[in-house]
Amino acid sequence: MDRRDEYPLVPGKTFLNHGSFGATPLPVLRAARALRVEAESDYPAFYHERVFPTLESSRRAVCAHLGIPEGRGVYVRNATTAMQTVVDHLALRPGDRVVTTTREYEATVVLMGVLAERGVEVEVVDGRPAGLVARLVDACDARTRAVVVSHVTSPWSSVNDVDALSQALADRDVAVVVDGAHTAGQVPLPALRPGVFVCLTLHKWLHLPKGTGFLVVPPDHVEHVRPVVTSWYSRGGDLPRRFSWAGTDDVVGHLVGAEAVAYQRGLLADGLREHWRTVGGLAEDLLLAVPGVQPLATGPRSPAMVAVALPDVDPDPLLRALHEHGVDLWCGETDEGPVLRLSVAPYVTADDVERGVGVLRTVLRRAVAA
């Protein structure tokens, strides 16, 4: 698979960091641009005649593709907005407890810090894969209101067994809040059980434009969840109606779900999963052959991302050196030391991986020597 011609990427640069911001394919961008031109030519008519039916069609296409009951999935700006929506809905108070892990996205870490400042007790358990479910369940007590956990960890790229977690907590009044920033379009959704909220990003692996997140609400909460922005319809109607309009905004990204789903289905038919397996396997082998690079704690790996532990180097100058050589990878500091992540997108070839890891080998050798 080589779909680079279908993405408006800078020529001559090696993009191996799709997991950070994604990249929108040209067919989806063309559909979005056409809608934006239509909207700006006569926005009152676009609002009254086109926005809501097109939004509903787009939302239903995403739900159908991901296996979400139609009345339980709604667009939001991004997974971070979805997480905030759930936290606000749970109305956590001083004395309540939340359990989370050491392997959470930085925005989630900040959100947990805000809760702690409000008097919510936040317990953080070791987020490495082995024994994670047991540690999370054991940390829950009578005051625990929620467990906040990533489905695919960023940047460690391991897949947590959130289904086992939700099953183990099924008899307790504990919400499971799943950060699914890398779920949609890459791995199947978690089981949509009562008490399980799933916060998705669609602009990465499902190829929608930026500003497209999705919130999946469990059946026992559908009647009461409200958007974080109070606007025209946020206090009445069913869940899709309440989330349909957060005030005048650029909503075009939320209107092209059908086009993105069609593109994703084309990728799957063209062998996307095999592409991930072969090119991702090559990436893992090449990365672990770089002197000083080590595997991370074992666990199921994301099919489209490979993460490794770097030697004791400062990730920031390493990242700058990679960029100077035209290679876009993710690397950064974590509680477990510096980590590097490589993403295999539809536009990434084996040659791209070989070039990117070759550059990494060179700049890492220089960084270690310094």
C-alpha positions in Angstrom: 0.0 0.0 0.0 1.2 3.5 -0.9 -1.4 6.2 -0.7 0.9 9.2 -0.4 -0.6 10.8 -3.5 -3.9 10.9 -1.7 -2.6 13.1 1.1 -1.5 16.8 0.7 1.8 16.1 2.5 5.0 18.1 2.0 7.2 16.4 -0.7 10.5 15.1 0.5 9.6 14.7 4.1 9.2 11.3 5.9 6.0 11.3 8.0 6.1 8.6 10.7 4.0 10.5 13.3 0.4 10.1 12.1 -0.5 9.2 15.7 -0.1 12.8 16.9 -2.3 14.8 14.5 -3.3 12.4 11.7 -3.5 13.6 8.1 -6.7 14.1 6.2 -6.9 12.4 2.7 -7.7 14.5 -0.3 -11.2 13.0 -1.0 -12.3 14.0 2.4 -10.7 17.4 2.2 -12.4 18.0 -1.1 -15.8 17.1 0.3 -15.2 19.4 3.3 -14.0 22.3 1.1 -17.1 22.0 -1.1 -19.3 22.2 2.0 -17.4 25.1 3.4 -17.8 27.1 0.1 -21.5 26.3 0.1 -21.8 27.4 3.7 -20.0 30.7 3.2 -21.9 31.6 0.1 -25.2 31.7 2.0 -24.8 30.7 5.7 -28.4 31.3 6.7 -29.7 29.0 4.1 -26.9 26.5 4.9 -27.9 26.6 8.6 -31.6 26.2 8.1 -31.5 23.7 5.2 -28.3 21.7 5.3 -26.5 21.6 8.6 -28.7 19.4 10.7 -29.7 16.7 8.1 -26.1 16.5 6.9 -24.8 16.3 10.4 -27.3 13.5 11.2 -26.3 11.5 8.1 -22.6 12.0 8.9 -23.1 10.9 12.6 -25.1 7.8 11.6 -22.4 6.8 9.1 -19.8 6.9 11.8 -22.0 5.0 14.3 -22.8 2.3 11.7 -19.1 1.9 10.8 -17.9 1.7 14.4 -20.8 -0.4 15.7 -22.3 2.3 17.9 -26.1 2.3 18.6 -27.3 5.4 16.7 -28.7 7.2 19.7 -25.6 6.9 21.8 -22.8 8.5 19.7 -22.3 12.2 19.1 -19.8 14.6 17.6 -17.6 16.7 19.9 -14.5 18.8 19.0 -12.0 16.1 20.1 -11.4 13.4 22.6 -10.3 15.9 25.2 -13.7 17.6 24.9 -15.3 14.3 25.3 -13.4 13.5 28.5 -14.3 16.9 30.0 -17.9 16.3 29.1 -18.0 13.0 31.0 -16.2 14.4 34.0 -18.6 17.3 34.2 -21.5 14.9 33.8 -20.3 12.7 36.7 -20.3 15.8 38.9 -17.4 14.6 41.1 -17.2 16.1 44.5 -14.7 16.5 47.3 -14.3 13.0 48.9 -15.1 11.1 45.7 -12.3 9.0 44.3 -11.1 8.4 40.7 -8.6 5.8 39.8 -6.3 6.2 36.8 -2.9 5.0 35.6 0.7 6.3 35.0 0.3 5.7 31.3 -2.3 8.4 30.4 -2.2 11.2 27.9 -0.9 14.5 29.2 -4.3 16.2 28.7 -5.9 13.6 30.9 -3.1 14.0 33.5 -3.9 17.7 33.7 -7.6 17.0 34.0 -7.0 14.6 36.9 -4.9 17.4 38.5 -7.8 19.8 38.2 -10.1 17.2 39.9 -7.5 16.8 42.7 -7.4 20.6 43.2 -11.2 20.4 43.7 -10.9 17.8 46.5 -11.4 14.7 44.4 -9.0 11.9 45.5 -7.1 10.7 42.5 -5.2 7.4 42.8 -2.7 6.6 40.2 -1.7 3.0 39.6 1.2 1.5 37.6 0.0 1.6 34.0 2.2 -1.1 32.5 0.2 -3.9 30.9 0.9 -6.9 33.1 -1.7 -7.1 35.9 -3.2 -3.7 35.1 -6.8 -4.7 35.3 -6.3 -6.3 38.7 -4.5 -3.2 40.0 -7.3 -0.9 38.8 -10.0 -3.1 40.3 -8.1 -3.5 43.6 -7.8 0.3 43.9 -11.5 0.8 43.8 -13.4 1.2 47.0 -16.8 2.4 48.1 -16.0 6.0 47.3 -14.7 5.4 43.8 -16.9 7.0 41.2 -14.8 6.4 38.0 -11.8 4.6 36.5 -10.1 6.7 33.8 -8.0 4.6 31.4 -6.6 4.7 27.9 -7.7 2.1 25.3 -4.5 2.5 23.3 -1.9 4.2 25.4 -0.1 7.3 24.1 2.9 7.2 23.5 3.5 3.6 24.7 1.1 2.1 22.1 -0.1 -0.8 24.2 -3.7 -1.9 24.1 -5.4 -2.1 27.5 -8.0 -4.8 28.1 -10.8 -2.3 29.0 -13.4 -5.0 28.4 -12.0 -7.1 31.2 -12.0 -4.0 33.3 -15.6 -3.1 32.7 -16.7 -6.7 33.2 -14.9 -6.8 36.6 -16.6 -3.6 37.6 -20.0 -4.5 36.3 -21.5 -5.0 39.7 -20.2 -1.8 41.2 -21.4 1.8 40.7 -18.1 2.8 39.0 -18.0 4.5 35.6 -15.3 3.4 33.2 -14.1 6.4 31.2 -12.1 5.3 28.2 -9.7 7.6 26.5 -10.1 6.3 22.9 -7.9 8.8 21.1 -6.3 6.0 19.0 -9.3 3.6 18.9 -11.6 4.7 16.0 -10.3 3.3 12.7 -7.5 1.3 14.3 -8.9 -1.2 16.9 -12.5 -2.3 17.6 -14.4 -0.3 20.1 -14.6 -1.5 23.7 -17.8 -3.4 24.7 -20.4 -0.7 25.1 -21.7 -1.8 28.5 -23.6 0.2 31.1 -21.3 2.6 32.8 -18.7 2.7 30.0 -18.0 6.1 28.3 -15.8 6.0 25.2 -14.1 9.3 24.2 -12.9 9.1 20.6 -10.7 11.0 18.2 -11.8 10.7 14.5 -9.1 12.9 12.8 -6.3 10.3 13.2 -7.1 6.7 12.2 -10.6 7.4 10.8 -9.3 10.2 8.5 -11.8 13.0 9.3 -10.6 16.6 9.4 -9.2 18.2 12.6 -11.8 19.1 15.2 -13.7 15.9 15.0 -14.1 13.9 18.2 -16.9 11.5 19.2 -18.5 10.6 22.5 -20.1 7.3 23.1 -22.5 7.4 26.0 -23.7 4.2 27.9 -27.4 3.4 27.9 -27.9 4.2 31.6 -26.6 7.8 31.1 -28.1 8.8 27.7 -31.0 10.8 29.1 -28.8 13.1 31.3 -25.5 13.8 29.5 -25.2 17.4 28.3 -22.5 19.2 26.2 -20.0 21.3 28.0 -21.1 24.3 26.0 -24.7 25.4 26.8 -26.4 26.5 23.6 -29.7 26.4 21.8 -30.6 22.7 22.0 -28.3 21.5 24.9 -31.1 21.2 27.5 -33.7 19.2 25.6 -34.4 16.5 23.1 -32.5 13.2 22.6 -28.7 12.9 22.9 -28.0 13.7 19.2 -30.2 16.8 19.4 -28.6 18.1 22.5 -25.1 17.9 20.9 -26.1 19.2 17.5 -25.2 22.8 17.9 -22.7 24.4 20.3 -23.1 27.9 18.8 -21.8 29.3 15.5 -18.6 27.4 14.7 -16.9 25.7 11.8 -18.9 22.5 11.9 -17.8 21.3 8.4 -15.5 18.6 9.8 -18.6 17.0 11.5 -20.4 16.8 8.2 -18.1 14.5 6.2 -18.3 11.3 8.3 -19.8 9.4 5.3 -16.9 10.4 3.1 -14.3 9.4 5.7 -15.9 6.1 6.4 -16.0 5.4 2.6 -12.3 6.1 2.4 -11.5 3.9 5.4 -13.5 1.0 3.9 -11.5 1.4 0.7 -8.3 1.2 2.7 -9.5 -1.9 4.5 -10.4 -3.6 1.2 -7.0 -2.6 -0.2 -5.2 -4.4 2.7 -4.8 -1.8 5.4 -4.5 -4.3 8.2 -1.8 -6.3 6.3 0.0 -3.1 5.6 0.1 -2.3 9.3 1.3 -5.8 10.1 4.1 -6.0 7.6 5.4 -2.4 7.7 4.8 -2.2 11.5 6.7 -5.4 12.0 9.6 -4.1 9.9 9.6 -0.9 11.9 9.7 -2.8 15.2 12.6 -5.0 14.0 14.6 -2.0 12.7 14.0 0.1 15.8 15.1 -2.7 18.2 18.3 -3.1 16.1 19.3 0.5 16.9 22.0 0.5 19.6 20.6 1.5 22.9 17.0 1.1 22.0 15.0 -1.3 24.2 11.5 -2.8 24.1 8.9 -1.5 26.5 6.9 -3.6 29.0 5.2 -6.4 27.1 1.5 -6.3 26.2 -0.7 -6.3 23.2 0.6 -3.7 20.8 -1.3 -1.2 18.7 -1.5 -2.5 15.1 -0.5 0.8 13.6 2.1 2.1 16.1 5.4 0.9 17.5 6.9 2.4 20.6 10.3 1.7 22.1 12.4 2.9 25.0 15.3 5.2 24.1 18.6 5.4 26.0 19.1 8.2 28.5 19.1 11.1 26.1 17.2 14.4 26.0 14.3 13.9 23.6 13.9 17.5 22.6 17.2 18.0 20.8 16.8 14.5 19.4 13.4 15.5 18.0 14.9 18.7 16.5 17.7 16.8 14.9 15.2 14.4 13.3 13.1 17.3 12.0 16.3 18.9 10.5 16.8 15.7 8.5 13.1 15.8 7.3 11.9 13.0 9.5 8.7 13.3 11.6 8.7 10.9 14.5 7.3 11.3 18.1 9.7 11.2 21.0 9.4 12.6 24.5 10.1 12.1 28.2 7.8 9.8 30.3 7.9 8.5 33.9 9.5 5.4 32.4 12.2 7.3 30.6 12.4 8.7 27.0 10.1 6.9 24.6 9.9 7.0 20.8 6.8 6.2 18.7 6.6 5.4 15.0 3.2 5.4 13.3 2.3 3.4 10.1 -0.3 5.4 8.1 -1.6 4.5 4.6 1.0 6.8 3.1 3.9 5.2 4.9 6.0 2.7 3.0 8.8 0.3 4.0 11.2 2.7 2.3 9.9 5.5 4.6 10.5 3.4 7.7 14.0 2.3 6.6 14.9 6.0 5.9 13.4 7.2 9.1 15.1 4.6 11.3 18.3 5.1 9.5 18.3 8.8 10.4 17.3 8.0 13.9 20.3 5.7 14.2 22.6 8.5 13.1 21.2 11.3 15.3 20.8 9.0 18.3 24.5 7.9 18.1 25.5 11.5 18.1 23.2 12.3 21.0 24.6 9.5 23.1 28.1 10.5 22.3 27.4 14.0 23.4 
